[in-house]
Amino acid sequence: MTKIKLNEYERTVEKDLIRGKFHPVSSMEFESIARAITQRKKDAVLNIRINNQDLKQLKLKAKKLGVPYQTFISEILRRFAA
């Protein structure tokens, strides 16, 4: 059997799972979550040119939020487009 190497976050999740910190959700809630994931599926590529300072500011804000900057930019576009 192959042993999988987990990173620190994955080990924390595994320990929490063993301790019973996670619990099942209703089928209705599960379907709602699955729908949300499907709606946010990224299936297009966009290449744009922006001002270097704007990009630096976006990267700083994304870092403060603890998310990758491309994900942050994608979320901004999604919210603006909605």
Distance bins in CASP14 RR format, pairs under 12 A and 6 or more apart:
PFRMAT RR
TARGET T0000
AUTHOR 0000-0000-0000
RMODE 2
METHOD distances of the structure
MODEL  1
4 10 0 0 0 0 1 0 0 0 0 0 0
4 11 0 0 0 0 0 1 0 0 0 0 0
4 14 0 0 0 0 0 1 0 0 0 0 0
5 11 0 0 0 0 1 0 0 0 0 0 0
6 12 0 0 0 0 1 0 0 0 0 0 0
6 13 0 0 0 0 1 0 0 0 0 0 0
6 14 1 0 0 1 0 0 0 0 0 0 0
6 15 0 0 0 0 0 1 0 0 0 0 0
6 17 0 0 0 0 0 1 0 0 0 0 0
7 13 0 0 0 0 1 0 0 0 0 0 0
7 14 0 0 0 0 0 1 0 0 0 0 0
8 14 0 0 0 0 0 1 0 0 0 0 0
8 15 0 0 0 0 0 1 0 0 0 0 0
9 15 0 0 0 0 0 1 0 0 0 0 0
9 16 0 0 0 0 0 1 0 0 0 0 0
10 16 0 0 0 0 0 1 0 0 0 0 0
10 17 0 0 0 0 0 1 0 0 0 0 0
11 17 0 0 0 0 0 1 0 0 0 0 0
11 18 0 0 0 0 0 1 0 0 0 0 0
12 18 0 0 0 0 0 1 0 0 0 0 0
12 19 0 0 0 0 0 1 0 0 0 0 0
12 21 0 0 0 0 0 1 0 0 0 0 0
12 22 0 0 0 0 0 1 0 0 0 0 0
13 19 0 0 0 0 0 1 0 0 0 0 0
13 20 0 0 0 0 0 1 0 0 0 0 0
13 21 0 0 0 0 1 0 0 0 0 0 0
13 22 0 0 0 0 1 0 0 0 0 0 0
14 20 0 0 0 0 0 1 0 0 0 0 0
14 21 0 0 0 0 0 1 0 0 0 0 0
14 22 0 0 0 0 0 1 0 0 0 0 0
15 21 0 0 0 0 1 0 0 0 0 0 0
15 22 0 0 0 0 0 1 0 0 0 0 0
16 22 1 0 0 1 0 0 0 0 0 0 0
16 23 0 0 0 0 0 1 0 0 0 0 0
17 23 0 0 0 0 0 1 0 0 0 0 0
23 29 0 0 0 0 0 1 0 0 0 0 0
24 30 0 0 0 0 1 0 0 0 0 0 0
25 31 0 0 0 0 1 0 0 0 0 0 0
25 32 0 0 0 0 1 0 0 0 0 0 0
25 33 1 0 0 1 0 0 0 0 0 0 0
25 34 0 0 0 0 0 1 0 0 0 0 0
26 32 0 0 0 0 1 0 0 0 0 0 0
26 33 0 0 0 0 0 1 0 0 0 0 0
27 33 0 0 0 0 0 1 0 0 0 0 0
27 34 0 0 0 0 0 1 0 0 0 0 0
28 34 0 0 0 0 0 1 0 0 0 0 0
28 35 0 0 0 0 0 1 0 0 0 0 0
29 35 0 0 0 0 0 1 0 0 0 0 0
29 36 0 0 0 0 0 1 0 0 0 0 0
30 36 0 0 0 0 0 1 0 0 0 0 0
30 37 0 0 0 0 0 1 0 0 0 0 0
31 37 0 0 0 0 0 1 0 0 0 0 0
31 38 0 0 0 0 0 1 0 0 0 0 0
32 38 0 0 0 0 0 1 0 0 0 0 0
32 39 0 0 0 0 0 1 0 0 0 0 0
33 39 0 0 0 0 0 1 0 0 0 0 0
33 40 0 0 0 0 0 1 0 0 0 0 0
34 40 0 0 0 0 0 1 0 0 0 0 0
34 41 0 0 0 0 0 1 0 0 0 0 0
35 41 0 0 0 0 0 1 0 0 0 0 0
36 78 0 0 0 0 0 1 0 0 0 0 0
39 78 0 0 0 0 1 0 0 0 0 0 0
39 82 0 0 0 0 0 1 0 0 0 0 0
40 71 0 0 0 0 0 1 0 0 0 0 0
40 74 0 0 0 0 1 0 0 0 0 0 0
40 75 0 0 0 0 1 0 0 0 0 0 0
40 77 0 0 0 0 0 1 0 0 0 0 0
40 78 1 0 0 1 0 0 0 0 0 0 0
40 79 0 0 0 0 0 1 0 0 0 0 0
40 82 0 0 0 0 0 1 0 0 0 0 0
41 74 0 0 0 0 0 1 0 0 0 0 0
41 78 0 0 0 0 0 1 0 0 0 0 0
42 70 0 0 0 0 1 0 0 0 0 0 0
42 71 0 0 0 0 1 0 0 0 0 0 0
42 73 0 0 0 0 0 1 0 0 0 0 0
42 74 1 0 0 1 0 0 0 0 0 0 0
42 75 0 0 0 0 0 1 0 0 0 0 0
42 77 0 0 0 0 0 1 0 0 0 0 0
42 78 0 0 0 0 1 0 0 0 0 0 0
43 74 0 0 0 0 0 1 0 0 0 0 0
44 74 0 0 0 0 0 1 0 0 0 0 0
44 77 0 0 0 0 0 1 0 0 0 0 0
44 78 0 0 0 0 0 1 0 0 0 0 0
45 70 0 0 0 0 0 1 0 0 0 0 0
45 74 0 0 0 0 0 1 0 0 0 0 0
46 70 0 0 0 0 0 1 0 0 0 0 0
46 73 0 0 0 0 1 0 0 0 0 0 0
46 74 0 0 0 0 1 0 0 0 0 0 0
46 77 0 0 0 0 1 0 0 0 0 0 0
46 81 0 0 0 0 0 1 0 0 0 0 0
47 70 0 0 0 0 0 1 0 0 0 0 0
48 54 0 0 0 0 0 1 0 0 0 0 0
48 55 0 0 0 0 0 1 0 0 0 0 0
48 58 0 0 0 0 0 1 0 0 0 0 0
48 70 0 0 0 0 0 1 0 0 0 0 0
48 73 0 0 0 0 1 0 0 0 0 0 0
48 74 0 0 0 0 0 1 0 0 0 0 0
48 77 0 0 0 0 0 1 0 0 0 0 0
49 55 0 0 0 0 1 0 0 0 0 0 0
50 56 0 0 0 0 0 1 0 0 0 0 0
50 57 0 0 0 0 0 1 0 0 0 0 0
50 58 0 0 0 0 1 0 0 0 0 0 0
50 59 0 0 0 0 0 1 0 0 0 0 0
50 69 0 0 0 0 0 1 0 0 0 0 0
50 73 0 0 0 0 1 0 0 0 0 0 0
50 76 0 0 0 0 0 1 0 0 0 0 0
51 57 0 0 0 0 1 0 0 0 0 0 0
51 58 0 0 0 0 0 1 0 0 0 0 0
52 58 0 0 0 0 0 1 0 0 0 0 0
52 59 0 0 0 0 0 1 0 0 0 0 0
53 59 0 0 0 0 0 1 0 0 0 0 0
53 60 0 0 0 0 0 1 0 0 0 0 0
54 60 0 0 0 0 0 1 0 0 0 0 0
54 61 0 0 0 0 0 1 0 0 0 0 0
54 69 0 0 0 0 0 1 0 0 0 0 0
54 73 0 0 0 0 0 1 0 0 0 0 0
54 76 0 0 0 0 0 1 0 0 0 0 0
55 61 0 0 0 0 0 1 0 0 0 0 0
55 62 0 0 0 0 0 1 0 0 0 0 0
55 69 1 0 0 1 0 0 0 0 0 0 0
55 70 0 0 0 0 0 1 0 0 0 0 0
55 72 0 0 0 0 0 1 0 0 0 0 0
55 73 0 0 0 0 1 0 0 0 0 0 0
56 62 0 0 0 0 0 1 0 0 0 0 0
56 63 0 0 0 0 0 1 0 0 0 0 0
56 69 0 0 0 0 1 0 0 0 0 0 0
57 63 0 0 0 0 0 1 0 0 0 0 0
57 64 0 0 0 0 0 1 0 0 0 0 0
57 69 0 0 0 0 0 1 0 0 0 0 0
57 72 0 0 0 0 0 1 0 0 0 0 0
57 73 0 0 0 0 0 1 0 0 0 0 0
57 76 0 0 0 0 0 1 0 0 0 0 0
58 64 0 0 0 0 0 1 0 0 0 0 0
58 65 0 0 0 0 0 1 0 0 0 0 0
58 67 0 0 0 0 0 1 0 0 0 0 0
58 68 0 0 0 0 0 1 0 0 0 0 0
58 69 1 0 1 0 0 0 0 0 0 0 0
58 70 0 0 0 0 1 0 0 0 0 0 0
58 71 0 0 0 0 0 1 0 0 0 0 0
58 72 1 0 0 1 0 0 0 0 0 0 0
58 73 1 0 1 0 0 0 0 0 0 0 0
58 74 0 0 0 0 0 1 0 0 0 0 0
58 75 0 0 0 0 0 1 0 0 0 0 0
58 76 0 0 0 0 1 0 0 0 0 0 0
58 77 0 0 0 0 0 1 0 0 0 0 0
59 65 0 0 0 0 0 1 0 0 0 0 0
59 66 0 0 0 0 0 1 0 0 0 0 0
59 67 0 0 0 0 0 1 0 0 0 0 0
59 68 0 0 0 0 1 0 0 0 0 0 0
59 69 1 0 1 0 0 0 0 0 0 0 0
59 70 0 0 0 0 1 0 0 0 0 0 0
59 71 0 0 0 0 0 1 0 0 0 0 0
59 72 0 0 0 0 1 0 0 0 0 0 0
59 73 0 0 0 0 1 0 0 0 0 0 0
60 66 0 0 0 0 0 1 0 0 0 0 0
60 69 0 0 0 0 1 0 0 0 0 0 0
60 72 0 0 0 0 0 1 0 0 0 0 0
61 67 0 0 0 0 1 0 0 0 0 0 0
61 68 0 0 0 0 0 1 0 0 0 0 0
61 69 0 0 0 0 1 0 0 0 0 0 0
61 71 0 0 0 0 0 1 0 0 0 0 0
61 72 1 0 0 1 0 0 0 0 0 0 0
61 73 0 0 0 0 1 0 0 0 0 0 0
61 75 0 0 0 0 0 1 0 0 0 0 0
61 76 0 0 0 0 1 0 0 0 0 0 0
62 68 1 0 0 1 0 0 0 0 0 0 0
62 69 1 1 0 0 0 0 0 0 0 0 0
62 70 0 0 0 0 1 0 0 0 0 0 0
62 71 1 0 0 1 0 0 0 0 0 0 0
62 72 1 1 0 0 0 0 0 0 0 0 0
62 73 1 0 0 1 0 0 0 0 0 0 0
62 74 0 0 0 0 0 1 0 0 0 0 0
62 75 0 0 0 0 1 0 0 0 0 0 0
62 76 0 0 0 0 1 0 0 0 0 0 0
63 69 1 0 0 1 0 0 0 0 0 0 0
63 71 0 0 0 0 0 1 0 0 0 0 0
63 72 0 0 0 0 1 0 0 0 0 0 0
64 72 0 0 0 0 1 0 0 0 0 0 0
65 71 0 0 0 0 1 0 0 0 0 0 0
65 72 1 0 0 1 0 0 0 0 0 0 0
65 73 0 0 0 0 0 1 0 0 0 0 0
65 75 0 0 0 0 1 0 0 0 0 0 0
65 76 0 0 0 0 0 1 0 0 0 0 0
66 72 0 0 0 0 1 0 0 0 0 0 0
67 73 0 0 0 0 1 0 0 0 0 0 0
67 74 0 0 0 0 1 0 0 0 0 0 0
67 75 1 0 0 1 0 0 0 0 0 0 0
67 76 0 0 0 0 0 1 0 0 0 0 0
68 74 0 0 0 0 1 0 0 0 0 0 0
68 75 0 0 0 0 0 1 0 0 0 0 0
69 75 0 0 0 0 0 1 0 0 0 0 0
69 76 0 0 0 0 0 1 0 0 0 0 0
70 76 0 0 0 0 0 1 0 0 0 0 0
70 77 0 0 0 0 0 1 0 0 0 0 0
71 77 0 0 0 0 0 1 0 0 0 0 0
71 78 0 0 0 0 0 1 0 0 0 0 0
72 78 0 0 0 0 0 1 0 0 0 0 0
72 79 0 0 0 0 0 1 0 0 0 0 0
73 79 0 0 0 0 0 1 0 0 0 0 0
73 80 0 0 0 0 0 1 0 0 0 0 0
74 80 0 0 0 0 0 1 0 0 0 0 0
74 81 0 0 0 0 0 1 0 0 0 0 0
75 81 0 0 0 0 0 1 0 0 0 0 0
75 82 0 0 0 0 0 1 0 0 0 0 0
76 82 0 0 0 0 0 1 0 0 0 0 0
END
